Amino acid sequence: MCREEASELSSLLPELKSRDIKLCAVVHEKPGVEAFRKFFKGDIFFDEKRHFYVPEERYMNLWGLFRINFIKNVLRNREKNIDGNLKGEGRILGGVYVIGPGSDGILLQHQEMEFGDIVNTTDVLAAIKKMKP
C-alpha cells in the first residue's frame, strides 16, 4: 500500500522542485523496489542495517489484516488499479517525514498505524511552506 502513498507524494514534485526540496524514500529491503519506482519519482535509499527504523521497528500484527480501515484501504487501492505484492518482510509500518534544513528539524511526522494509512498531501504542503528558503 506504500505504492499509493508514493504516487501521491510524487504528485508534489513540481512544488518540491520549485522550493529545491528533495523527495526521498528509505527502504529496508530490495524485493519490490523496482516495481515501487513506477510509483515513486524521488530518490530511493536502501537501509540494509535498518538504522532509519530504530529505536523501535513498528509492525502491524496479523489481527491488523481484519481491521475495517485496512480492508477499506485495500479496496481503495484496487479501485485506483494500484497493485501490490506479497514479497519480502511485509509487516513493518512506514511513515512520512518532512525534515527542514538546519535547526528547522522535523516539520511533519506521519507514522502509519495500519497499512494504507497514508499521509495527507495538504499537510505535507503546509509543512514545506514552513521551511526557510
C-alpha positions as CSV (number, residue, x, y, z in Angstrom):
1,M,0.0,0.0,0.0
2,C,3.0,2.2,0.1
3,R,2.7,2.5,-3.6
4,E,-0.4,4.6,-3.3
5,E,1.3,7.0,-0.9
6,A,4.4,7.0,-3.2
7,S,2.2,8.1,-6.1
8,E,0.5,10.8,-4.0
9,L,3.9,12.2,-2.8
10,S,5.3,12.1,-6.3
11,S,2.5,14.3,-7.5
12,L,4.0,17.0,-5.3
13,L,7.3,17.0,-7.2
14,P,6.7,20.3,-9.1
15,E,6.1,22.2,-5.8
16,L,9.1,20.4,-4.2
17,K,11.4,21.2,-7.1
18,S,10.4,24.8,-7.1
19,R,11.5,25.0,-3.5
20,D,14.7,23.0,-4.0
21,I,13.3,20.2,-1.8
22,K,14.2,16.5,-2.4
23,L,11.8,13.7,-2.3
24,C,13.4,10.6,-0.8
25,A,12.3,7.1,0.3
26,V,14.2,4.8,2.7
27,V,13.5,1.1,2.2
28,H,14.5,-1.8,4.4
29,E,14.7,-4.5,1.7
30,K,15.4,-4.8,-2.0
31,P,12.5,-7.1,-3.2
32,G,9.8,-4.9,-4.8
33,V,11.9,-1.8,-5.2
34,E,11.9,-1.9,-9.0
35,A,8.1,-2.1,-9.0
36,F,8.0,0.7,-6.4
37,R,10.0,3.0,-8.7
38,K,7.0,3.0,-11.1
39,F,5.1,5.0,-8.4
40,F,7.8,6.9,-6.6
41,K,9.6,9.6,-8.6
42,G,12.2,10.6,-6.0
43,D,15.5,9.1,-4.8
44,I,15.3,5.7,-3.1
45,F,17.9,4.7,-0.4
46,F,18.4,1.1,0.9
47,D,19.0,1.0,4.7
48,E,20.5,-2.5,4.9
49,K,21.0,-2.3,8.7
50,R,17.6,-0.5,9.3
51,H,19.2,2.4,11.2
52,F,16.4,4.6,10.0
53,Y,13.8,2.3,11.5
54,V,15.2,2.4,15.1
55,P,15.0,2.7,18.0
56,E,11.9,0.5,17.6
57,E,10.6,-1.0,14.4
58,R,6.9,-0.8,14.3
59,Y,4.9,-3.8,13.0
60,M,1.3,-4.5,12.1
61,N,0.3,-7.8,13.6
62,L,-1.8,-10.4,11.9
63,W,-5.0,-9.1,13.5
64,G,-4.5,-5.8,11.7
65,L,-5.4,-7.5,8.5
66,F,-9.0,-7.8,9.8
67,R,-9.5,-4.2,10.8
68,I,-12.1,-2.4,8.8
69,N,-9.8,0.5,7.9
70,F,-7.3,-1.9,6.4
71,I,-9.9,-3.5,4.3
72,K,-11.1,-0.1,3.1
73,N,-7.5,0.8,2.2
74,V,-7.2,-2.4,0.2
75,L,-10.4,-1.7,-1.7
76,R,-9.3,1.9,-2.3
77,N,-6.1,0.6,-3.9
78,R,-7.9,-1.8,-6.1
79,E,-10.2,1.0,-7.3
80,K,-7.1,3.0,-8.3
81,N,-5.6,-0.1,-10.0
82,I,-2.6,0.1,-7.7
83,D,-1.2,-3.4,-7.5
84,G,0.8,-4.8,-4.6
85,N,3.0,-7.8,-3.9
86,L,3.4,-10.3,-1.2
87,K,7.2,-10.5,-1.5
88,G,9.6,-9.6,1.3
89,E,9.1,-9.0,5.0
90,G,5.9,-7.0,4.7
91,R,4.9,-6.3,8.3
92,I,6.9,-3.1,9.0
93,L,4.8,0.0,9.2
94,G,6.2,3.1,7.4
95,G,5.9,6.8,7.8
96,V,6.5,10.2,6.2
97,Y,8.7,12.9,7.5
98,V,9.2,16.5,6.3
99,I,12.6,17.5,7.6
100,G,13.6,21.1,7.4
101,P,17.1,22.4,6.9
102,G,19.4,23.3,9.7
103,S,17.7,23.8,13.0
104,D,14.2,23.5,11.5
105,G,14.1,19.8,12.4
106,I,11.0,17.7,11.8
107,L,8.2,19.8,10.4
108,L,5.8,16.9,9.8
109,Q,5.7,13.3,11.1
110,H,3.2,10.8,9.9
111,Q,3.5,7.3,11.2
112,E,1.4,4.6,9.6
113,M,-1.0,3.0,12.1
114,E,-2.0,0.3,9.7
115,F,-1.2,-0.5,6.1
116,G,-2.7,2.1,3.7
117,D,-2.8,4.9,6.4
118,I,-1.4,7.4,4.0
119,V,-0.2,11.0,4.8
120,N,-2.5,13.9,3.8
121,T,-0.6,15.7,1.0
122,T,-2.2,19.0,2.1
123,D,-0.4,18.6,5.4
124,V,2.8,17.9,3.6
125,L,2.5,21.0,1.5
126,A,1.7,23.1,4.7
127,A,4.9,21.7,6.3
128,I,7.1,22.5,3.4
129,K,5.8,26.0,3.3
130,K,7.1,26.5,6.8
131,M,10.7,25.8,5.6
132,K,13.1,28.7,5.5
133,P,14.3,29.4,2.0
